[in-house]
Amino acid sequence: MTKKINTREIALNILMEVFEKGKLSHISLRDNLDKYSELTKQDRAFITRLAEGTIEKAIQLDYIINCYSKVKVKKMKPAIRNIIRMGVYQIKYMDSVPDSAACNESVRLAVLKGYSGLKGFVNGVLRSYIREPDKGNFSEDNYSVKYSVPQWIIDMWIQSYGQETTLKMLDNAVCDEKITIRQNKSVCSREELIKSLTDDGVDVKESDITPGVFYIKNVDNPAKLKSMQKGMFQIQDMSSVIAGMALSPEKDGVCIDVCAAPGGKTIHAADMLCNTGTVYSRDLTDGKVKMIDENVKRSGFTNVITKVWDATEYDEGMYEKADYLIADLPCSGLGVISKKTDIKYKTKPEDIDSLVEVQRKILSTVSKYVKPGGVMVFSTCTVNLKENNENVRWIIENLPFEPESLKGKVPEKLSYESENDGYMQIFNGDYGMDGFFVARFRKK
């Protein structure tokens, strides 16, 4: 008889990798689900919801646990800490799981992981929460606990953008079930993509911001969809698509994407070039370039050349070679906390200045690859003045570039006063998008 897979044990393994070993949450989730290919669609959905939800709500869960436990969360054994977090998450947020099951399965999991002596402790904390849920209540204006976002991020956003904008971002910084995809127009028509997706039982809705971008639901594993295997689409958030639209390369152009993994903007550029010209696509490691290669191969584009290259290192062979350059730079990632649920915990305030230093070193280097009169698009997936607006000012003052209006490049439905100045800060949740920053420059 085949041993039944314990879905909560898999979720616990993901939490242990993320919180205790520093593994990225989306990679841990992907690796664990791939490891158990025999999982049913229902089991995969349960594991995803439990793991992602527990990570997303970790600050709030720890606050609640500390209201019921004499041993504070930070002092608990790592496995016990994460088992109780999952238990509280199920009780508070998963209506499909009875409270008794959440408690009993957490105790069972503690025993399974070798902590029989602590099963009473796990049971006691969770039973106390079930009996007296109000004891774990928190103030609505305790934004850090309410939204499970570190206080320093909230303070920085309020200081930079005001309380109203900050609260809108926090309201939208939650896991979203929908997946955003961009049609590869050189590969298929809009109708062919929609038909292939619906034939596979996928719920499809086209974006009302721009044609060719769709939101899909009811998807167990996108890699198994025929349309993805045929390269008909690329998973890419709308805000990232806008960076490609800001570039708008023309046929036969030469484009360089300097920090390209996993390849969404590279493939978008190749598609806009209608498989003409050349896209030089680069990133730091073999693993990252392998991801780009896999996506390019699946999509069928033949105008992409990939290479492992550190963007901070000057490549003399690329001097003034590019008509178009994409500089989507390493950043704090605060715009994508709804998708990468752990990034808000991993980024620290002291990291920002060092990130800006790296960003400017890359910009100083790769700007030399752009021909006079060529276009450079600088972008990040964060919401932070230092990494975004202040870098625009730095580029204008230190590099031979001038900002160029985004009007006529980005979708008309987007309304940002700064478009004429050549940049836009998309806040988390604007038009249903991730937080993102994009700026367009032309070389003097």
Protein Blocks (a to p, Z undefined) as FASTA:
>chain_A
ZZdddfklmmmmmmmmmmmnopafklmmmmmmmmmmmbcfklmmmmmmmmmmmmmmmmmm
mmmmmmmpmbdfklpcfklmmmmmmmmmmmmmmmklcfklmmmmmmmmmmmnopamlmmm
mmmmmmmmmmmmmlmgccfklmklmnopafklmmmmmmmnojklmmmmmmmmcccfbdcd
dddfklpcfklmmmmmmmnopacdddfkbghiacdehifblmlpmklmnopaccddfklm
mmmmmnopaehiacddfblbgolmmmmmmmmnnopajdddddfbfklmmmmmmmmmmnop
akbccddddfkbccfklgokbfbdcdddddehlmmmmmmmmlmmmpcfklmmmmmmmmmm
mmmmmmmmpcghiacddddfbdcfklmmmmmmmmmmmmccddddfehkacfkbccfklmn
opacddehiahiacddddddddZZ
